[in-house]
Every structure is written in structure tokens, then in C-alpha cells.
Amino acid sequence: MSQPLRRWVHPALLAMVAVIATSGLVYELVTGTLASYVLGDSVTQFSLVIGLYLFAMGIGSYLSKFLEDRLLERFVEIELCLALAGGLSAPLLFKVYTAAAAFRFALYGVVVLIGTLVGLEIPLLIRLLQFSVDLKELVARVLTLDYVGALIASLLFPSLLLPKLGVHQTSLFFGLLNAAVAMLATFLFPLDRAVTIRLRAQCLLIFGVLAAAFGFVSRFVDRAETVYFGAPIIYTAQSPYQRVVITRSPRTTRLFLNGNLQFSSDDEQRYHEVLVHPAVAALGHDPKSVLVLGGGDGLAARELLRYPSIERIVLVDLDAAVTDAFRTLPVALELNGGSLNDPRVTVRNEDAYKFLEDSHDSFDLAIVDFPDPSNYAVGKLYTDAFYHLLRERLSFRGVAVVQATSPQYARESFWTIVQTLEGAGWKTAPLHVYVPSFGDWGFVLAGGEHLTAPGALRIEPTKLRWLESSGLPELFRFPRDTGRVEAPVNRLNDQKLVAIYAREWGVFTR
């Protein structure tokens, strides 16, 4: 390798560096995304994935010094190994998740393997080029392009790759790019004819495997998800925020976000009737304007539209993939009664925290139906700062109701939400209901000093499927094993609730 390379080769090699850097970070983002989807707490999972990945890169860089002969062959072989490990990482991890109980072990093993292979790449490439380019110039160019490639990956992944290709096809696409880099390397450097033929055959074989996987991965994922979810899948979508899956069996329709059940049609009425109607009853007058935060499935809006007095509902849900599905799919319209298409309903796809900061509207009632606080992105919506903002958007005698996880499985989490609302100046009336799909589930009514637990509904019971006035008092009674316990206020700067929630629910999900 001591002969100078032709001038046109250098730009091609530096382009290879950019591809290598981009693909390495994409694999890191893919595994971090899968970890946050499956294990929750995105801050912890991305922190662990990034730390392990960088540590493994250090191992790879150290091991590169032991490769002394046939560096080009080793470089091509490492690229092909990375193409397979990185390209197949998402489908294989998903298969482990749906078919086995060793997801963490597989996840961190894949991260270490990919990081080690990426750590081997750049030192070998620098050694391949060191006789053809001034070392100082070479290191500057290679490292600059390495960092530029990382920036490109970080920009493309959330804005284009994840929403357009999805996590599985993204990893396979970059596996194909790594295989292409390996093939290109066999044309840029002089090699023995027999070695060249062998390496190119290996490149074509792996490229073919990954191309076939790219074409069939959607069917593979659909079959695996059908087994995992236990019912035929009728709709899937991948947004920048989550994977949306709707299943339908002869008995029930279900919505899953990132694999977590959001509702089941055979008992969702218990959840949504208790979410909405006690809050309307506590308001003490007919509501005219309502703010719904979350609730992109339109089921809470369906319950609200049973009140003829309501003139306006503003529904704020971050993910357009959810609201679009529940505006258009026949099965969704059957469930929510077309509530999201009602002229009284305005859908805003934006962050609820920012909406409250920017809005100057006033509402009689607020329905807060966020996912559980399993990560810090959602946890900020359960902080005292958020509840202060929410109070500013309600009229003087306005009432809010907050979805507050299970007092049975996450007792301290539930009472932390209550304590946080009270710390933000609200008077509260906690309540709970048994929902067969979830178990005992909790909510918190919140308002001013006038707030009391309602004794009767403000709607004809015949319009509801489950709730009736005689059952209201029981909703507000807590047995001793789910009663109030000492709990902290969840503040924006520490978000203690996320750690409490992870600890409590972890007991039941291990």
C-alpha cells in the first residue's frame, strides 16, 4: 500500500468516511429509539446506549493496532460485518422483544458489537491512506467528515428516516450503504485478483441478503406484531414520536402506542366515561368551552359532545399520526363517532406545554389524558410548572381532570400526581375505577376552593354505557391498600415522578 493513489480516489475515500460516520450514528439512534420504545425512560436508555457505544468504539480503536497485514481485506470484512450487524439490528431486536425475554441483553450486546466495529473503521482507513496523503491533512479531513456525517445522521433520523422508512428499514438501508462502501473499497485499492473476486462475491452476497430483508421486513414485522399483540393488525404507522398499531379481533379493537395498550373497545367506556362525566358534574354548570390535552383517539371528545351546551373543544395532541388515523379510519370513526370531524372540535398537533405557554384562551373545563409518565418528555406534563400553566387557561370556576395511572400498581406515582396538583395550588378530589384491560385506574379532579366531589351526573344515564349517578360516591373512596401515602411534588428540574413510576411499574413488568 505504499504506492500513491490516483488523485480522484481521495474524494471517493473521504465520501466513504462521511457514509461510515452517518451510518454509525444512525445505528446508535436506531438502538436508542428501540430501547426507549420498549423499556421507557428515553433519557436513561439513550444515555446507556450512547455511553456503551462510545466505550465500544474505544475498544475497537484499541483493537485496530493488532491488525497489521492485509489491511484492505480487514477493512472490507469489517464493513461487511457492520453492514450485517447494523442493518439487521432493528429487525433482530424486535424479534427478540416479541419472542423472548432477553431484550436488554440483546440490545446492549448489539450496541457493543456495532460500536466496536465502528471503532475499527476509521483507524484502519487512516492507515490505508497514510502513505498517500500528508498525515496532518489526512487526520483533519477524516475527523472533520466523521463529525459532519454525525450531524447529517442526527438531522435526517428524526425528520426523514424514522417517519418515512421506519426504524427497521432505516437500519437495513444503512446496512446496504455499508455493503456498498465495502464494494467501493475493492475498486479504489490495488488487490490480488483472487482476493478481489472473493471480497466482491462476499459484498454481493451480503448486499443481496440485506436487499431481500429490506423488501420483506414489513411483512416480517407485521407477522411478529400480530403474534405479539394477539390479534390481526389493521393499521400501523410510524411517526417521529412513536409506533401506532391498531388491532381488531371479532371481540375487540385495540390501540397500541410503542407496544403499550391505550384502550380496548370492550371496556374503554369505563375509562372515558369516568374521565369526562364526573369532571363535568363537578363543574356545576353546563360547559361551553373545553380543552382536551392528549386524547388523540377522539374518545374523550366523543363523551364531551354528548353535552349540547358545548360550543367549542380544542384538542391538543402532539402526534398527527394518531389524530389523522382517528379522523379517517372506518373502525376509528365507529369507535369515536366521528368526534374529531365535528365542526365544534379543533385539533392542534403540537406540544401541550408550549400550547399552554402561548395560548391566551380561557376554558370552562380541561381534560388531561396524557400517557403515563414513563419518560422525561411526558413527565414534564405532570409537573407543578405545567399545572400552574393549566390553571391560567381555566375560567375562575373551571375544573380539570388528570389521568393519573394506577393507584393499585403505582400507588406512590398516583399520589405524587395528586400532591403535585395540590402543590400548584389546586384543590383535588382523587377518584378511581376498575377497567378490566388495565386494572384499577386513577384520575384526579382539580379546581379551586369551591371544588367538591359530585354527587350526581349532569347527563341522562341512558346516554352512557356504564356510569350512573348512584355509582359516583364509590369512585371517590379508596381502600386502605391504595389510600394516600406520602409523596413528593414533581418539579420540572428533577421530575421525581419518572423514577418513582419506573420503579413501581418495573415490579410488574420484569
Salt bridges, closest charged atoms under 4 A:
GLU73 OE1 - ARG70 NH1 3.91
GLU73 OE1 - ARG74 NH2 3.88
GLU73 OE1 - ARG198 NH2 2.75
GLU77 OE1 - ARG74 NE 2.92
GLU77 OE2 - ARG198 NH1 3.57
GLU137 OE2 - ARG141 NE 2.90
GLU225 OE2 - ARG243 NE 2.61
ASP266 OD2 - ARG251 NH1 2.24
GLU268 OE1 - HIS272 ND1 2.90
GLU268 OE2 - ARG302 NH1 2.88
GLU268 OE2 - ARG465 NH1 3.48
ASP286 OD1 - ARG458 NH2 3.00
GLU303 OE1 - HIS277 NE2 2.67
GLU303 OE2 - ARG302 NH2 2.82
GLU303 OE1 - ARG306 NE 3.05
ASP324 OD1 - ARG327 NH1 3.88
GLU334 OE1 - ARG248 NH2 3.27
ASP342 OD1 - ARG344 NE 3.02
GLU350 OE2 - ARG348 NH2 2.83
ASP351 OD1 - LYS380 NZ 3.25
ASP358 OD2 - LYS354 NZ 2.54
ASP361 OD2 - ARG312 NH1 3.29
ASP384 OD2 - ARG491 NH1 2.83
GLU412 OE1 - ARG503 NH2 2.91
GLU422 OE1 - ARG484 NH2 2.71
ASP440 OD1 - HIS432 ND1 2.86
GLU474 OE1 - ARG477 NH1 2.72
